[in-house]
Amino acid sequence: MKIMVLNGSARRNGNTAAMVSAFKRGAETAGHEVIVFDVANMTIAGCRGCEYCHTKGNGSCIQKDDMQAIYDEWNEMDMLVLASPIYYGSHTGQLSCAIHRTYALDIPKRCRKSAMILSSGAPDVYDASRSIYNGFIHGYFRTQDMGVFTAVGAEAKSPAMQEKLEVFGRSL
């Protein structure tokens, strides 16, 4: 299985990155291919809502930036994982830009599973991101929900959370 992770964290050694690394280790141990896009460290502009992609562009966005790398992999993935720290009650703006820019594309052809990995500095701040995941990613793409994994503060790098995410990756 080919798994695409869109990581919205700008911190390369932060809590979200630690959770993504644990998931990736487990999934690769099970023989899955995992590609991680650190979207917060990429140049991805927000969707302009110009409709070029659905009129003249035939599914191609008029903006040419780092989103092209994600577009190149879009129809090859079997599973999508969204990962992000929580900023002001939701996932990062950088991850939102990447999600919004998938508007140019059709529903991914092979993607049948999805999951979300979230970290925060406080408990009970995940509702907005879960709502977007459940209503759009999981709902619109009609994927099987494989779970939402959350961690508060240092819990993200704890041996228990690292093991939980490795086991999840191996179980796919």
Secondary structure, 3 states (H helix, E strand, C coil): CEEEEEECCCCCCCHHHHHHHHHHHHHHHCCCEEEEEEHHHCCCCCCCCCCHHHCCCCCCCCCCCCHHHHHHHHHHCCEEEEEEECECCECCHHHHHHHHHHHHCCCCCCCCEEEEEEEECCCCCCHHHHHHHHHHHHHHCCCEEEEEEEEEHHHHHCHHHHHHHHHHHHHC
